């Protein structure tokens, strides 16, 4: 029932937009000066091309320079011509991206309404339609452009809220993420207007060619950015341990291979008697222990620190720019936090042994540093487990 009401509201909203566009736009369409048919055809062809070349941004919003073409049409030929070009742009966009009939009608209607608002604001502020523009008209153009963008964003947000659910505020925040793209397109629309006002038909041709080439550069740049992000995500997935969600041994190898040496403390962590725990409770519970331990370690370290699953029940923690004293405090927090976590059944806990080594105090060689932390961890086990041991510490193991 709720879904049915939502669909009724959705189609009612589309119908309202279409009827409003027809009623409000009919007067302006009758005022189109067809003596400029050649220039309008050039603008129409340019708008159709740019809307057909719309590209999808990383946040799933579409972007093109098509808006920049609508503004000079409105300011030079009037809102009626702007409505005509907007309807053509909405139709081409829908055909190029295979949108259904209801979305097509809405796009054509909301773009037409945006043109009406833009033209009305421009005229209301004293802007003169035609090629005799003055510097005072620029301010009216700017405010008219903001009216166009505001109307467009508001109508799209309302329709998205109705069609897909979610609050209006959430949707408007999503739309505003790309408002800078709309503002840039609006700026170029005003530049285009002034250029055509001065150079007439040749201005449309020359700057239109610039827009066509620029749109291709934008498309290439966006696609390269998306591909780069996807490649980075893929590379990141290859560096993540699927079971625990922390970094895997591949990441550690990359760190070891990096020739840059920075002050770093290393913790080498091993779960005490994990094989016995696994045999008693099963591997499913053992896997949950690994996940819980990884999450616990991440909860007590800094955002820039790295947790790595070394293998089996062993973890390595990289603590950049941390002193030995700081690393000791981290080890204490890990072991103290573990005592408050029950596994398998209430009251049953696990313990870990931790080895600590610090660069550059202990060594500047990363492989050697990792080896020293590993040896310190085994020393902690030898001294009774459930404790930590710093490589340079020759005193008794520090029980917690």
C-alpha positions in Angstrom: 0.0 0.0 0.0 2.8 2.4 0.9 4.6 1.6 -2.3 1.4 2.3 -4.3 1.0 5.7 -2.6 4.6 6.4 -3.4 4.2 5.6 -7.1 1.0 7.8 -7.2 2.9 10.7 -5.6 5.8 10.1 -8.1 3.7 10.3 -11.2 1.6 13.1 -9.8 4.8 15.2 -9.2 5.9 14.5 -12.8 2.5 15.5 -14.1 2.6 18.7 -12.0 6.0 19.6 -13.5 4.9 18.9 -17.0 1.6 20.9 -16.7 3.5 23.8 -15.0 6.1 23.8 -17.8 3.4 23.8 -20.5 1.2 26.5 -18.9 4.0 28.8 -18.0 6.1 28.1 -21.1 3.4 28.5 -23.7 3.5 32.3 -23.5 7.3 32.4 -23.8 7.3 30.0 -26.7 5.0 32.2 -28.7 7.6 35.0 -28.4 10.5 33.2 -30.1 12.1 35.3 -32.8 12.4 32.8 -35.6 14.5 35.2 -37.6 17.5 33.9 -35.7 16.7 30.3 -36.7 20.3 29.6 -37.9 21.9 30.6 -34.6 19.2 28.7 -32.7 20.0 25.6 -34.7 23.7 26.0 -33.9 22.9 26.3 -30.2 20.5 23.3 -30.4 23.2 21.1 -32.1 25.8 22.2 -29.5 23.4 21.5 -26.6 22.4 18.1 -28.1 26.1 17.1 -28.5 27.1 18.2 -25.0 24.2 16.5 -23.3 24.8 13.3 -25.3 28.4 13.4 -24.0 27.3 13.6 -20.4 29.7 11.6 -18.1 29.0 10.1 -14.7 31.1 11.4 -11.8 32.4 9.2 -9.0 29.5 10.1 -6.8 27.0 8.9 -9.5 26.1 12.5 -10.6 26.0 13.3 -14.3 28.0 16.2 -15.6 28.2 18.1 -18.9 28.7 21.6 -20.2 25.2 21.6 -21.6 24.0 24.1 -19.1 26.6 26.6 -20.4 24.7 26.6 -23.7 21.3 27.3 -22.3 22.3 30.6 -20.7 23.3 32.5 -23.8 20.1 31.3 -25.5 18.0 32.7 -22.7 19.8 36.0 -22.4 20.1 36.6 -26.1 16.8 35.2 -27.5 14.5 35.1 -24.5 13.1 32.4 -22.2 11.1 30.9 -25.0 14.2 30.0 -26.9 15.7 28.7 -23.7 12.7 26.5 -23.1 13.0 25.1 -26.7 16.7 24.3 -26.3 16.2 22.9 -22.8 13.5 20.5 -24.1 15.8 19.4 -26.9 18.6 18.9 -24.4 16.4 16.9 -22.0 15.2 14.7 -24.9 18.7 14.0 -26.2 20.0 13.2 -22.8 17.2 10.7 -22.2 17.7 9.0 -25.5 21.5 8.9 -25.2 21.3 7.4 -21.7 18.2 5.2 -22.3 16.0 6.8 -19.7 12.3 5.8 -19.5 9.4 8.0 -20.6 8.6 9.4 -17.1 12.2 10.5 -16.5 12.3 12.0 -20.0 9.2 14.0 -19.4 10.4 15.2 -16.0 13.9 16.2 -17.4 12.3 18.2 -20.2 9.8 19.8 -17.8 12.3 20.7 -15.0 14.9 22.1 -17.5 12.1 24.2 -19.1 11.0 25.5 -15.6 14.6 26.3 -14.8 14.8 28.4 -18.0 11.6 30.2 -17.1 12.9 31.1 -13.6 16.2 32.2 -15.0 14.6 34.4 -17.7 12.1 35.9 -15.2 14.8 36.8 -12.7 16.9 38.3 -15.4 14.0 40.4 -16.8 12.9 41.4 -13.3 16.3 42.8 -12.5 16.2 44.9 -15.6 18.3 42.7 -17.9 17.7 43.3 -21.6 17.2 40.4 -23.9 19.2 40.7 -27.2 22.6 41.4 -28.4 22.8 44.9 -26.9 24.2 43.9 -23.5 25.8 46.2 -20.9 28.0 45.5 -17.9 25.0 46.1 -15.7 23.3 43.1 -17.3 26.0 40.8 -16.0 24.8 41.0 -12.4 21.3 40.1 -13.6 22.8 37.2 -15.6 24.6 35.9 -12.5 21.4 36.0 -10.3 19.4 34.5 -13.1 21.9 31.7 -13.5 21.7 31.0 -9.7 17.9 30.9 -10.1 18.3 28.3 -12.9 20.7 26.2 -10.9 18.6 26.5 -7.7 15.4 25.5 -9.5 17.1 22.6 -11.2 18.7 21.2 -8.0 15.5 21.6 -6.0 13.2 19.9 -8.5 15.7 17.0 -9.0 16.1 16.6 -5.2 12.3 16.5 -4.6 11.8 14.0 -7.3 14.7 11.8 -6.1 13.3 11.9 -2.5 9.9 10.7 -3.8 11.2 8.1 -6.2 14.0 6.6 -4.1 13.0 7.5 -0.5 15.2 9.3 2.0 14.8 12.7 3.6 15.0 15.9 1.6 18.0 17.2 3.6 20.0 14.0 2.8 19.2 14.3 -0.9 20.0 18.0 -1.1 23.3 17.4 0.5 24.0 14.8 -2.1 23.1 17.2 -4.9 25.2 20.0 -3.4 28.3 17.9 -3.7 28.5 18.8 -7.3 27.1 22.3 -7.1 30.6 23.6 -8.0 30.3 21.9 -11.4 27.0 23.7 -12.0 28.5 27.1 -11.0 31.4 26.6 -13.3 29.0 25.7 -16.2 27.0 28.9 -15.3 30.2 31.0 -15.4 31.0 29.7 -18.8 27.5 30.3 -19.9 27.8 34.0 -19.1 31.2 34.1 -20.9 29.5 32.4 -23.9 26.7 35.0 -23.8 29.1 38.0 -23.9 31.2 36.3 -26.6 28.2 35.6 -28.9 26.8 39.1 -28.2 30.0 40.5 -29.7 30.8 38.1 -32.5 27.3 36.8 -33.3 27.2 33.6 -35.4 31.0 33.2 -35.5 31.0 33.5 -31.8 28.7 30.5 -31.5 30.9 28.5 -33.9 34.3 29.4 -32.4 33.4 29.1 -28.7 31.2 26.1 -29.5 34.2 24.3 -30.9 36.1 25.1 -27.8 33.3 23.7 -25.6 33.2 20.5 -27.7 36.9 20.0 -27.3 36.8 21.0 -23.6 34.0 18.5 -22.9 36.2 15.8 -24.4 39.0 16.8 -22.1 36.6 16.7 -19.1 35.4 13.3 -20.1 38.9 11.9 -20.5 39.9 13.5 -17.1 36.9 12.0 -15.3 37.3 8.6 -16.8 41.0 8.6 -15.9 40.2 9.7 -12.4 37.6 6.9 -12.0 40.0 4.3 -13.5 42.7 5.5 -11.1 40.4 5.2 -8.1 39.2 1.7 -9.2 42.9 0.7 -9.7 43.7 2.0 -6.2 40.7 0.1 -4.7 41.8 -3.0 -6.4 45.4 -2.6 -5.2 44.1 -2.0 -1.7 42.0 -5.1 -1.8 45.1 -7.1 -2.7 46.7 -5.7 0.4 43.8 -6.5 2.8 43.5 -9.8 4.7 40.0 -11.0 3.8 39.4 -12.7 7.2 40.3 -9.9 9.5 40.1 -6.8 7.4 43.6 -5.5 8.3 46.6 -5.4 6.0 48.1 -8.7 4.9 51.7 -9.9 4.4 51.8 -8.4 0.9 51.5 -4.9 2.5 54.3 -5.8 4.9 56.5 -6.8 2.0 55.9 -3.5 0.3 56.8 -1.7 3.5 60.0 -3.7 3.9 60.9 -3.1 0.2 60.4 0.7 0.5 63.9 2.2 0.8 62.7 5.1 2.9 63.6 4.7 6.5 61.6 6.6 9.1 61.4 6.4 12.9 59.0 3.5 13.6 58.2 1.3 16.4 57.2 -2.3 15.6 55.0 -4.6 17.7 55.1 -8.3 17.0 52.0 -10.0 18.5 51.3 -13.7 18.9 48.2 -15.3 20.6 49.3 -17.5 23.4 48.3 -21.2 23.1 46.1 -20.5 20.1 46.4 -24.1 18.8 45.0 -25.4 22.1 42.1 -22.9 21.9 41.4 -23.9 18.3 41.4 -27.6 19.2 39.0 -27.0 22.1 36.5 -24.7 20.5 36.9 -25.2 16.7 38.2 -23.1 13.9 35.1 -21.0 13.5 35.5 -19.7 17.0 39.2 -19.3 16.4 38.6 -17.2 13.3 36.3 -15.0 15.4 39.1 -14.5 17.9 41.4 -13.4 15.1 38.8 -10.9 13.8 38.1 -9.6 17.4 41.8 -9.2 18.1 42.4 -7.3 14.9 39.5 -4.9 15.7 40.7 -4.5 19.3 44.2 -3.6 18.2 42.8 -1.0 15.7 40.7 0.5 18.5 43.7 1.3 20.7 46.1 2.7 18.0 46.2 6.0 16.0 44.6 6.5 12.7 47.9 6.4 10.8 49.2 3.2 12.5 49.0 0.0 10.5 47.8 -3.4 11.7 49.1 -6.4 9.6 48.2 -10.0 9.9 51.6 -11.7 9.6 50.2 -15.1 9.3 48.2 -17.6 11.4 47.7 -16.1 14.8 50.5 -13.5 14.5 50.0 -9.7 13.9 52.5 -6.9 13.3 51.7 -3.3 14.2 53.7 -0.4 12.6 53.7 2.7 14.7 55.4 5.6 12.7 57.2 8.3 14.7 56.6 6.6 18.0 59.2 6.2 20.8 59.9 3.0 22.7 57.9 4.4 25.7 54.9 5.1 23.4 55.1 1.6 22.0 55.2 0.1 25.5 52.0 2.1 26.3 50.3 0.7 23.2 51.3 -2.9 24.2 49.9 -2.3 27.7 46.6 -1.1 26.2 46.3 -4.1 24.0 46.9 -6.6 26.8 44.7 -4.7 29.3 41.8 -4.5 26.8 42.1 -8.2 26.0 41.4 -9.0 29.7 37.9 -7.4 29.4 36.9 -9.5 26.4 35.4 -13.0 26.7 35.8 -15.6 23.9 33.9 -18.9 23.4 32.1 -18.7 26.7 31.8 -16.1 29.5 34.9 -15.7 31.5 37.2 -17.3 29.0 39.9 -14.9 27.7 42.9 -15.1 25.5 46.3 -13.6 26.1 49.1 -12.4 23.7 52.8 -12.1 23.9 54.2 -8.9 22.3 57.7 -8.1 21.2 58.8 -4.5 20.7 61.6 -3.1 18.5 62.3 0.6 17.5 63.9 2.3 14.6 66.5 3.8 14.6 67.4 3.0 18.2 67.6 -0.8 17.7 68.4 -0.8 14.0 67.8 1.1 10.8 67.3 -2.0 8.7 63.6 -2.8 8.3 64.1 -6.5 7.9 66.3 -6.6 10.9 63.8 -4.5 12.9 61.1 -7.0 12.2 63.3 -9.8 13.2 64.2 -8.1 16.5 60.6 -7.6 17.3 59.9 -11.3 16.5 62.8 -12.4 18.8 61.6 -10.1 21.6 58.1 -11.7 21.3 59.6 -15.2 21.7 61.5 -13.9 24.7 58.2 -12.7 26.2 56.8 -16.2 25.7 59.8 -17.7 27.3 59.3 -15.5 30.3 55.8 -16.7 30.9 53.5 -15.3 28.1 50.8 -12.7 28.6 53.5 -10.0 28.7 55.6 -7.8 26.4 59.3 -7.5 25.9 61.3 -4.7 24.3 64.3 -5.9 22.4 66.7 -3.6 24.2 65.3 -4.4 27.6 67.6 -6.7 29.5 65.6 -6.7 32.6 62.9 -9.2 33.5 59.8 -9.3 31.3 57.3 -6.6 32.2 54.2 -8.3 33.4 51.0 -6.3 33.1 
